[in-house]
């Protein structure tokens, strides 16, 4: 917490600070604090009003769903989940074949990081077409 806030929250600190200020300066500070206080009240009132409107809208939607015989759980159904799964693109076919360090035959689609065995062969001067299926 800043020193200013500590001073503002402590009556003794305020009295010490007020001794060095004139009455006009103190009244000016009071007016500014009143302005800030009123702005904060308006901000909180607006937030409360928006929350009340949101709750009212949710209640209306809930009542509408109840009238139509729809449970809120029905809104998140398998149809929505399966729809997203159906839009997933199919796996790409492998374009390259190579033997790994253990002698196993592996494939690579050509996307993503180049497998170490292929990268070492490319660095040694081989061509990527040497690994094509």
DSSP file (Angstrom, degrees, kcal/mol; ACC not computed):
  #  RESIDUE AA STRUCTURE BP1 BP2  ACC     N-H-->O    O-->H-N    N-H-->O    O-->H-N    TCO  KAPPA ALPHA  PHI   PSI    X-CA   Y-CA   Z-CA
    1    1 A X              0   0    0      0, 0.0     5,-0.0     0, 0.0     0, 0.0   0.000 360.0 360.0 360.0 138.6    0.0    0.0    0.0
    2    2 A X     >  -     0   0    0      1,-0.1     4,-2.0     4,-0.0     5,-0.2  -0.261 360.0-115.7 -71.6 159.9    1.4    3.4   -0.9
    3    3 A X  H  > S+     0   0    0      1,-0.2     4,-2.4     2,-0.2     5,-0.2   0.855 115.3  58.2 -63.2 -35.1    2.3    5.9    1.8
    4    4 A X  H  > S+     0   0    0      1,-0.2     4,-2.5     2,-0.2    -1,-0.2   0.935 107.3  45.9 -61.4 -46.2   -0.4    8.3    0.6
    5    5 A X  H  > S+     0   0    0      1,-0.2     4,-2.0     2,-0.2    -1,-0.2   0.885 110.9  53.1 -65.7 -37.3   -3.1    5.6    1.2
    6    6 A X  H  X S+     0   0    0     -4,-2.0     4,-0.8     1,-0.2    -1,-0.2   0.917 111.6  46.5 -62.0 -41.5   -1.7    4.8    4.6
    7    7 A X  H >< S+     0   0    0     -4,-2.4     3,-0.6     1,-0.2     7,-0.3   0.906 111.3  50.9 -66.8 -41.6   -1.9    8.5    5.4
    8    8 A X  H 3< S+     0   0    0     -4,-2.5    -1,-0.2     1,-0.2    -2,-0.2   0.830 111.1  48.5 -66.5 -31.3   -5.4    8.9    4.1
    9    9 A X  H 3< S+     0   0    0     -4,-2.0     2,-0.6    -5,-0.2    -1,-0.2   0.626 101.1  73.5 -84.0 -13.5   -6.6    5.9    6.1
   10   10 A X    <X  -     0   0    0     -4,-0.8     4,-2.0    -3,-0.6     5,-0.2  -0.904  66.3-155.6-108.8 121.0   -5.0    7.1    9.4
   11   11 A X  H  > S+     0   0    0     -2,-0.6     4,-2.1     1,-0.2    -1,-0.1   0.850  95.0  53.1 -63.9 -36.0   -6.7   10.0   11.2
   12   12 A X  H  > S+     0   0    0      2,-0.2     4,-2.1     1,-0.2    -1,-0.2   0.920 109.1  48.5 -66.8 -42.3   -3.5   11.0   13.0
   13   13 A X  H  > S+     0   0    0      1,-0.2     4,-2.3     2,-0.2    -2,-0.2   0.884 110.4  52.7 -64.1 -37.4   -1.5   11.1    9.8
   14   14 A X  H  X S+     0   0    0     -4,-2.0     4,-2.5    -7,-0.3    -1,-0.2   0.903 107.9  50.6 -64.1 -41.0   -4.3   13.2    8.2
   15   15 A X  H  X S+     0   0    0     -4,-2.1     4,-1.3     2,-0.2    -2,-0.2   0.906 110.3  49.2 -64.3 -40.7   -4.1   15.7   11.1
   16   16 A X  H  X S+     0   0    0     -4,-2.1     4,-0.6     1,-0.2     3,-0.4   0.927 113.9  45.8 -63.9 -44.1   -0.4   16.0   10.8
   17   17 A X  H >< S+     0   0    0     -4,-2.3     3,-0.8     1,-0.2     4,-0.2   0.858 109.1  56.4 -66.8 -34.9   -0.7   16.6    7.0
   18   18 A X  H >< S+     0   0    0     -4,-2.5     3,-1.3     1,-0.2    -1,-0.2   0.773  93.3  68.8 -70.0 -26.0   -3.6   19.1    7.6
   19   19 A X  H 3< S+     0   0    0     -4,-1.3    -1,-0.2    -3,-0.4    -2,-0.2   0.826 100.6  47.8 -61.8 -31.3   -1.5   21.3    9.9
   20   20 A X  T << S+     0   0    0     -3,-0.8     2,-0.3    -4,-0.6    -1,-0.3   0.490 103.0  79.0 -89.9  -1.5    0.7   22.3    6.9
   21   21 A X  S <  S-     0   0    0     -3,-1.3     2,-0.1    -4,-0.2    -3,-0.0  -0.768  77.4-122.3-107.9 151.7   -2.2   23.1    4.6
   22   22 A X     >  -     0   0    0     -2,-0.3     4,-2.1     1,-0.1     5,-0.2  -0.369  31.2-106.4 -81.1 168.2   -4.5   26.2    4.6
   23   23 A X  H  > S+     0   0    0      1,-0.2     4,-2.4     2,-0.2     5,-0.2   0.879 120.8  53.2 -63.2 -39.0   -8.2   26.0    5.0
   24   24 A X  H  > S+     0   0    0      2,-0.2     4,-2.2     1,-0.2    -1,-0.2   0.898 108.8  49.3 -63.3 -40.4   -8.8   26.7    1.3
   25   25 A X  H  > S+     0   0    0      2,-0.2     4,-2.3     1,-0.2    -2,-0.2   0.902 111.1  49.6 -66.2 -40.4   -6.4   23.8    0.3
   26   26 A X  H  X S+     0   0    0     -4,-2.1     4,-2.3     2,-0.2    -2,-0.2   0.903 111.1  49.0 -65.1 -40.7   -8.2   21.4    2.7
   27   27 A X  H  X S+     0   0    0     -4,-2.4     4,-2.2     2,-0.2    -2,-0.2   0.879 110.1  51.8 -66.3 -37.0  -11.6   22.4    1.3
   28   28 A X  H  X S+     0   0    0     -4,-2.2     4,-2.2     2,-0.2    -2,-0.2   0.920 110.4  48.5 -63.2 -44.3  -10.3   21.9   -2.3
   29   29 A X  H  X S+     0   0    0     -4,-2.3     4,-2.5     1,-0.2    -2,-0.2   0.898 109.8  52.9 -61.8 -40.1   -9.1   18.4   -1.3
   30   30 A X  H  X S+     0   0    0     -4,-2.3     4,-2.4     1,-0.2    -2,-0.2   0.915 108.4  49.4 -62.5 -43.2  -12.5   17.7    0.3
   31   31 A X  H  X S+     0   0    0     -4,-2.2     4,-2.2     2,-0.2    -1,-0.2   0.903 111.3  49.6 -62.4 -41.7  -14.3   18.6   -2.9
   32   32 A X  H  X S+     0   0    0     -4,-2.2     4,-2.4     2,-0.2    -2,-0.2   0.907 110.9  49.3 -64.9 -41.4  -11.9   16.4   -5.0
   33   33 A X  H  X S+     0   0    0     -4,-2.5     4,-2.6     1,-0.2    -2,-0.2   0.891 109.6  51.9 -64.7 -38.6  -12.5   13.5   -2.6
   34   34 A X  H  X S+     0   0    0     -4,-2.4     4,-2.5     2,-0.2    -2,-0.2   0.897 109.4  50.6 -62.9 -39.8  -16.3   14.0   -2.8
   35   35 A X  H  X S+     0   0    0     -4,-2.2     4,-2.3     2,-0.2    -2,-0.2   0.932 112.4  45.8 -62.7 -46.3  -16.0   14.0   -6.7
   36   36 A X  H  X S+     0   0    0     -4,-2.4     4,-2.2     1,-0.2    -2,-0.2   0.902 112.6  51.6 -64.0 -40.6  -14.0   10.7   -6.6
   37   37 A X  H  X S+     0   0    0     -4,-2.6     4,-2.2     2,-0.2    -2,-0.2   0.908 110.1  48.1 -62.9 -43.1  -16.5    9.3   -4.1
   38   38 A X  H  X S+     0   0    0     -4,-2.5     4,-2.4     2,-0.2    -1,-0.2   0.898 110.3  51.8 -65.5 -40.8  -19.5   10.1   -6.2
   39   39 A X  H  X S+     0   0    0     -4,-2.3     4,-2.4     1,-0.2    -1,-0.2   0.910 110.2  49.5 -61.0 -41.7  -17.8    8.7   -9.3
   40   40 A X  H  X S+     0   0    0     -4,-2.2     4,-2.5     2,-0.2    -2,-0.2   0.900 109.8  50.9 -65.1 -40.8  -17.1    5.4   -7.4
   41   41 A X  H  X S+     0   0    0     -4,-2.2     4,-2.4     2,-0.2    -2,-0.2   0.915 111.3  47.9 -62.2 -42.7  -20.8    5.3   -6.3
   42   42 A X  H  X S+     0   0    0     -4,-2.4     4,-2.5     2,-0.2    -2,-0.2   0.902 110.8  51.5 -64.4 -41.1  -22.0    5.7   -9.8
   43   43 A X  H  X S+     0   0    0     -4,-2.4     4,-2.2     1,-0.2    -2,-0.2   0.924 112.4  45.5 -61.6 -45.1  -19.6    3.1  -11.1
   44   44 A X  H  X S+     0   0    0     -4,-2.5     4,-2.3     2,-0.2    -2,-0.2   0.883 112.2  51.5 -67.1 -38.2  -20.8    0.6   -8.4
   45   45 A X  H  X S+     0   0    0     -4,-2.4     4,-2.3     2,-0.2    -2,-0.2   0.904 110.4  49.0 -64.9 -40.8  -24.5    1.4   -9.2
   46   46 A X  H  X S+     0   0    0     -4,-2.5     4,-2.6     2,-0.2    -2,-0.2   0.911 111.1  49.8 -64.1 -42.8  -24.0    0.9  -12.9
   47   47 A X  H  X S+     0   0    0     -4,-2.2     4,-2.2     1,-0.2    -2,-0.2   0.903 111.7  48.6 -63.3 -40.4  -22.3   -2.5  -12.2
   48   48 A X  H  X S+     0   0    0     -4,-2.3     4,-2.2     2,-0.2    -1,-0.2   0.894 111.2  50.2 -66.5 -38.8  -25.1   -3.5   -9.9
   49   49 A X  H  X S+     0   0    0     -4,-2.3     4,-2.4     2,-0.2    -2,-0.2   0.916 110.8  48.7 -65.2 -43.0  -27.7   -2.5  -12.6
   50   50 A X  H  X S+     0   0    0     -4,-2.6     4,-2.2     1,-0.2    -2,-0.2   0.896 111.3  50.2 -63.8 -39.6  -25.9   -4.4  -15.3
   51   51 A X  H  X S+     0   0    0     -4,-2.2     4,-2.5     2,-0.2    -1,-0.2   0.899 110.1  50.2 -65.7 -39.8  -25.7   -7.5  -13.0
   52   52 A X  H  X S+     0   0    0     -4,-2.2     4,-2.3     2,-0.2    -2,-0.2   0.907 110.9  49.1 -64.4 -41.4  -29.4   -7.2  -12.3
   53   53 A X  H  X S+     0   0    0     -4,-2.4     4,-2.4     2,-0.2    -2,-0.2   0.888 110.9  50.8 -64.3 -38.8  -30.2   -7.0  -16.0
   54   54 A X  H  X S+     0   0    0     -4,-2.2     4,-2.4     2,-0.2    -2,-0.2   0.928 110.9  47.6 -64.6 -44.7  -28.1  -10.0  -16.7
   55   55 A X  H  X S+     0   0    0     -4,-2.5     4,-2.2     1,-0.2    -2,-0.2   0.882 111.4  51.2 -64.2 -38.0  -29.8  -12.0  -14.0
   56   56 A X  H  X S+     0   0    0     -4,-2.3     4,-2.2     2,-0.2    -1,-0.2   0.924 110.5  48.5 -64.3 -44.2  -33.2  -11.0  -15.4
   57   57 A X  H  X S+     0   0    0     -4,-2.4     4,-2.4     1,-0.2    -2,-0.2   0.896 110.8  51.0 -63.4 -40.4  -32.2  -12.0  -18.9
   58   58 A X  H  X S+     0   0    0     -4,-2.4     4,-2.6     1,-0.2    -1,-0.2   0.899 109.3  50.6 -63.8 -39.6  -31.0  -15.4  -17.6
   59   59 A X  H  X S+     0   0    0     -4,-2.2     4,-2.6     2,-0.2    -2,-0.2   0.899 109.7  50.9 -64.4 -40.1  -34.3  -15.9  -15.8
   60   60 A X  H  X S+     0   0    0     -4,-2.2     4,-2.4     2,-0.2    -2,-0.2   0.918 111.9  46.6 -63.0 -43.5  -36.2  -15.1  -18.9
   61   61 A X  H  X S+     0   0    0     -4,-2.4     4,-2.7     2,-0.2    -2,-0.2   0.917 111.8  51.5 -64.8 -42.5  -34.1  -17.6  -20.9
   62   62 A X  H  X S+     0   0    0     -4,-2.6     4,-2.3     1,-0.2    -2,-0.2   0.921 111.5  46.8 -60.5 -44.5  -34.5  -20.2  -18.2
   63   63 A X  H  X S+     0   0    0     -4,-2.6     4,-2.4     2,-0.2    -1,-0.2   0.893 111.1  52.2 -64.9 -39.5  -38.3  -19.8  -18.2
   64   64 A X  H  X S+     0   0    0     -4,-2.4     4,-1.9     2,-0.2    -2,-0.2   0.935 110.9  47.1 -61.2 -46.6  -38.4  -19.9  -22.0
   65   65 A X  H  X>S+     0   0    0     -4,-2.7     5,-2.9     1,-0.2     4,-0.6   0.901 111.1  52.1 -62.4 -40.1  -36.5  -23.2  -22.0
   66   66 A X  H ><5S+     0   0    0     -4,-2.3     3,-0.8     1,-0.2    -1,-0.2   0.902 108.3  51.2 -63.3 -41.0  -38.8  -24.6  -19.3
   67   67 A X  H 3<5S+     0   0    0     -4,-2.4    -1,-0.2     1,-0.2    -2,-0.2   0.868 111.7  47.0 -62.6 -37.2  -41.8  -23.7  -21.3
   68   68 A X  H 3<5S-     0   0    0     -4,-1.9    -1,-0.2    -5,-0.2    -2,-0.2   0.504 115.8-115.4 -84.4  -4.2  -40.4  -25.5  -24.4
   69   69 A X  T <<5 +     0   0    0     -3,-0.8     2,-0.5    -4,-0.6    -3,-0.2   0.794  67.4 141.6  77.1  28.1  -39.5  -28.5  -22.3
   70   70 A X      < -     0   0    0     -5,-2.9    -1,-0.3    -6,-0.2     2,-0.2  -0.906  42.5-145.4-107.6 125.4  -35.7  -28.1  -22.8
   71   71 A X    >>  -     0   0    0     -2,-0.5     3,-1.5     1,-0.1     4,-0.6  -0.619  23.3-120.9 -82.6 146.8  -33.4  -28.8  -20.0
   72   72 A X  G >4 S+     0   0    0      1,-0.3     3,-1.0    -2,-0.2     4,-0.5   0.827 114.1  61.5 -56.5 -30.4  -30.3  -26.6  -19.8
   73   73 A X  G >4 S+     0   0    0      1,-0.2     3,-0.9     2,-0.2    -1,-0.3   0.787  92.5  66.0 -66.3 -26.1  -28.2  -29.8  -20.1
   74   74 A X  G <4 S+     0   0    0     -3,-1.5     3,-0.4     1,-0.2    -1,-0.2   0.749  88.0  67.7 -67.3 -22.8  -29.7  -30.4  -23.5
   75   75 A X  G << S+     0   0    0     -3,-1.0     2,-0.8    -4,-0.6    -1,-0.2   0.819 101.0  48.8 -67.4 -28.7  -28.0  -27.3  -24.8
   76   76 A X  S <  S+     0   0    0     -3,-0.9    -1,-0.3    -4,-0.5     2,-0.1  -0.724  88.7 153.5-109.2  79.9  -24.7  -29.0  -24.5
   77   77 A X     >  -     0   0    0     -2,-0.8     4,-1.5    -3,-0.4     3,-0.4  -0.429  61.5-100.1-104.4 176.9  -25.5  -32.3  -26.1
   78   78 A X  H  > S+     0   0    0      1,-0.2     4,-3.7     2,-0.2     5,-0.3   0.798 116.9  67.1 -65.9 -28.7  -23.6  -34.9  -28.0
   79   79 A X  H  > S+     0   0    0      1,-0.2     4,-1.8     2,-0.2    -1,-0.2   0.911 102.8  44.8 -60.2 -41.4  -24.7  -33.4  -31.3
   80   80 A X  H  > S+     0   0    0     -3,-0.4     4,-1.5     2,-0.2    -1,-0.2   0.926 115.8  46.9 -67.7 -43.6  -22.7  -30.3  -30.6
   81   81 A X  H  X S+     0   0    0     -4,-1.5     4,-1.6     1,-0.2    -2,-0.2   0.917 113.8  47.1 -65.1 -44.3  -19.7  -32.3  -29.5
   82   82 A X  H  X S+     0   0    0     -4,-3.7     4,-2.2     1,-0.2    -1,-0.2   0.831 105.4  60.6 -67.7 -31.5  -19.9  -34.7  -32.5
   83   83 A X  H  X S+     0   0    0     -4,-1.8     4,-1.0    -5,-0.3    -1,-0.2   0.917 105.9  46.8 -61.3 -42.5  -20.2  -31.8  -34.8
   84   84 A X  H  < S+     0   0    0     -4,-1.5     3,-0.3     1,-0.2     4,-0.3   0.875 111.2  51.8 -66.7 -36.7  -16.9  -30.5  -33.7
   85   85 A X  H >< S+     0   0    0     -4,-1.6     3,-1.1     1,-0.2    -1,-0.2   0.846 104.8  57.0 -68.1 -32.8  -15.3  -33.9  -34.0
   86   86 A X  H 3< S+     0   0    0     -4,-2.2    -1,-0.2     1,-0.2    -2,-0.2   0.776 100.3  58.1 -70.5 -25.3  -16.7  -34.3  -37.6
   87   87 A X  T 3< S+     0   0    0     -4,-1.0    -1,-0.2    -3,-0.3     2,-0.2   0.528  79.0 113.3 -83.3  -4.0  -14.9  -31.1  -38.7
   88   88 A X  S <  S-     0   0    0     -3,-1.1     2,-0.1    -4,-0.3    -3,-0.0  -0.488  73.4-118.0 -69.4 133.2  -11.5  -32.5  -37.7
   89   89 A X        -     0   0    0     -2,-0.2     3,-0.1     1,-0.1    -1,-0.1  -0.385  30.7-104.3 -72.7 150.5   -9.3  -33.0  -40.8
   90   90 A X        -     0   0    0      1,-0.1    -1,-0.1    -2,-0.1     2,-0.0  -0.299  44.1 -88.0 -71.3 158.7   -8.2  -36.5  -41.6
   91   91 A X        -     0   0    0      1,-0.1     2,-0.2    -2,-0.0    -1,-0.1  -0.358  45.9-113.4 -65.4 144.2   -4.6  -37.6  -40.9
   92   92 A X        -     0   0    0     -3,-0.1     2,-0.1     1,-0.1    -1,-0.1  -0.540  31.1-110.3 -79.5 145.2   -2.2  -37.0  -43.7
   93   93 A X        -     0   0    0     -2,-0.2     2,-0.2     1,-0.1    -1,-0.1  -0.415  37.6 -99.7 -73.1 151.3   -0.7  -39.9  -45.6
   94   94 A X        -     0   0    0      1,-0.1    15,-0.3    -2,-0.1    -1,-0.1  -0.467  34.6-178.1 -70.7 139.8    3.0  -40.7  -45.1
   95   95 A X        +     0   0    0     13,-2.0    38,-2.3     1,-0.2     2,-0.4   0.631  64.0  47.2-108.5 -23.3    5.3  -39.4  -47.9
   96   96 A X  E     -AB 108 132A   0     12,-2.4    12,-2.2    36,-0.3     2,-0.4  -0.933  58.9-162.5-129.2 145.9    8.7  -40.7  -46.7
   97   97 A X  E     +A  107   0A   0     34,-3.0     2,-0.3    -2,-0.4    10,-0.2  -0.976  20.9 155.5-126.6 139.8   10.0  -44.0  -45.3
   98   98 A X  E     -A  106   0A   0      8,-2.5     8,-3.7    -2,-0.4     2,-0.5  -0.971  40.6-109.2-155.3 165.4   13.2  -44.4  -43.4
   99   99 A X  E     -A  105   0A   0     -2,-0.3     6,-0.2     6,-0.2     5,-0.0  -0.882  33.9-143.0-101.6 131.5   15.0  -46.7  -40.8
  100  100 A X    >   -     0   0    0      4,-2.8     3,-1.7    -2,-0.5    -1,-0.0  -0.121  38.6 -82.0 -81.8-173.7   15.4  -45.3  -37.4
  101  101 A X  T 3  S+     0   0    0      1,-0.3    -1,-0.1     2,-0.1    -2,-0.0   0.772 130.4  51.8 -61.6 -27.7   18.5  -45.9  -35.1
  102  102 A X  T 3  S-     0   0    0      2,-0.1    -1,-0.3     1,-0.0     3,-0.1   0.426 120.4-105.9 -90.2   0.0   17.1  -49.3  -33.9
  103  103 A X  S <  S+     0   0    0     -3,-1.7     2,-0.2     1,-0.3    -2,-0.1   0.511  73.5 141.4  88.3   5.0   16.6  -50.5  -37.5
  104  104 A X        -     0   0    0      1,-0.1    -4,-2.8    -5,-0.0     2,-0.5  -0.588  56.0-118.6 -80.6 141.3   12.8  -50.1  -37.4
  105  105 A X  E     +A   99   0A   0     -2,-0.2     2,-0.3    -6,-0.2    -6,-0.2  -0.708  41.0 178.3 -82.3 125.5   11.1  -48.9  -40.6
  106  106 A X  E     -A   98   0A   0     -8,-3.7    -8,-2.5    -2,-0.5     2,-0.3  -0.810  16.8-142.6-123.6 162.5    9.3  -45.5  -39.8
  107  107 A X  E     -A   97   0A   0     -2,-0.3     2,-0.3   -10,-0.2   -10,-0.2  -0.867   7.2-163.1-124.8 161.2    7.3  -43.1  -41.9
  108  108 A X  E     -A   96   0A   0    -12,-2.2   -12,-2.4    -2,-0.3   -13,-2.0  -0.995  17.5-147.4-144.7 137.7    7.0  -39.3  -42.0
  109  109 A X        -     0   0    0     -2,-0.3     3,-0.1   -15,-0.3   -16,-0.1   0.652  47.5-111.5 -80.2 -15.3    4.3  -37.1  -43.6
  110  110 A X  S    S+     0   0    0      1,-0.4     2,-0.3     3,-0.1     4,-0.1   0.406  85.6 107.7  96.6  -1.3    6.7  -34.3  -44.4
  111  111 A X        +     0   0    0      2,-0.1    -1,-0.4     3,-0.0    -2,-0.3  -0.798  66.3  11.7-108.5 153.2    5.1  -32.0  -41.9
  112  112 A X  S    S-     0   0    0     -2,-0.3     2,-0.1    -3,-0.1     3,-0.1  -0.322 112.0  -5.8  82.1-166.9    6.6  -30.9  -38.6
  113  113 A X  S    S-     0   0    0      1,-0.1     2,-0.3    -2,-0.1    -3,-0.1  -0.364  77.5-111.7 -65.8 137.1   10.1  -31.4  -37.4
  114  114 A X        -     0   0    0      1,-0.1    -1,-0.1    -2,-0.1    -2,-0.1  -0.521  38.8-106.3 -68.9 130.7   12.3  -33.5  -39.7
  115  115 A X     >  -     0   0    0     -2,-0.3     4,-2.7     1,-0.1     5,-0.2  -0.263  27.3-117.8 -57.9 146.3   13.2  -36.8  -38.1
  116  116 A X  H  > S+     0   0    0      1,-0.2     4,-2.6     2,-0.2     5,-0.2   0.863 112.1  53.6 -56.4 -42.2   16.8  -37.0  -36.9
  117  117 A X  H  > S+     0   0    0      1,-0.2     4,-1.9     2,-0.2    -1,-0.2   0.921 112.6  43.7 -61.8 -44.7   17.8  -39.8  -39.2
  118  118 A X  H  > S+     0   0    0     -3,-0.2     4,-2.6     2,-0.2    -2,-0.2   0.910 113.1  52.1 -67.4 -41.6   16.5  -38.0  -42.3
  119  119 A X  H  X S+     0   0    0     -4,-2.7     4,-2.3     1,-0.2    -2,-0.2   0.898 109.4  49.4 -62.9 -40.3   18.1  -34.7  -41.2
  120  120 A X  H  X S+     0   0    0     -4,-2.6     4,-1.4    -5,-0.2    -1,-0.2   0.897 111.9  48.9 -65.1 -39.3   21.5  -36.4  -40.7
  121  121 A X  H  <>S+     0   0    0     -4,-1.9     5,-2.5    -5,-0.2     4,-0.3   0.896 110.9  50.1 -67.4 -39.5   21.2  -37.9  -44.2
  122  122 A X  H ><5S+     0   0    0     -4,-2.6     3,-1.1     1,-0.2    -2,-0.2   0.892 109.7  51.1 -64.6 -38.9   20.2  -34.6  -45.7
  123  123 A X  H 3<5S+     0   0    0     -4,-2.3    -1,-0.2     1,-0.3    -2,-0.2   0.811 105.9  56.4 -66.8 -29.2   23.2  -33.0  -44.0
  124  124 A X  T 3<5S-     0   0    0     -4,-1.4    -1,-0.3    -5,-0.2    -2,-0.2   0.503 130.3 -93.2 -81.5  -4.1   25.4  -35.7  -45.4
  125  125 A X  T < 5S+     0   0    0     -3,-1.1    -3,-0.2    -4,-0.3    -2,-0.1   0.380  80.1 134.5 112.4  -4.1   24.3  -34.8  -49.0
  126  126 A X      < -     0   0    0     -5,-2.5    -1,-0.3    -6,-0.1     2,-0.3  -0.312  51.2-120.5 -73.3 164.3   21.4  -37.1  -49.6
  127  127 A X    >   -     0   0    0      1,-0.1     3,-1.5    -2,-0.0     4,-0.3  -0.738  13.6-123.4-103.9 153.3   18.1  -35.8  -51.2
  128  128 A X  G >  S+     0   0    0     -2,-0.3     3,-1.6     1,-0.3     4,-0.3   0.793 110.9  67.2 -63.8 -27.5   14.7  -35.9  -49.6
  129  129 A X  G >  S+     0   0    0      1,-0.3     3,-0.7     2,-0.2    -1,-0.3   0.696  85.4  71.0 -67.3 -17.2   13.5  -37.7  -52.7
  130  130 A X  G <  S+     0   0    0     -3,-1.5    -1,-0.3     1,-0.2    -2,-0.2   0.729 101.5  45.0 -68.1 -20.3   15.7  -40.7  -51.6
  131  131 A X  G <  S+     0   0    0     -3,-1.6   -34,-3.0    -4,-0.3    -1,-0.2   0.431  84.2 125.5-103.3  -1.2   13.2  -41.3  -48.8
  132  132 A X  B <    B   96   0A   0     -3,-0.7   -36,-0.3    -4,-0.3   -37,-0.1  -0.235 360.0 360.0 -62.7 147.2   10.0  -41.0  -50.8
  133  133 A X              0   0    0    -38,-2.3    -1,-0.1   -39,-0.1   -37,-0.1   0.441 360.0 360.0 -83.2 360.0    7.5  -43.9  -50.7
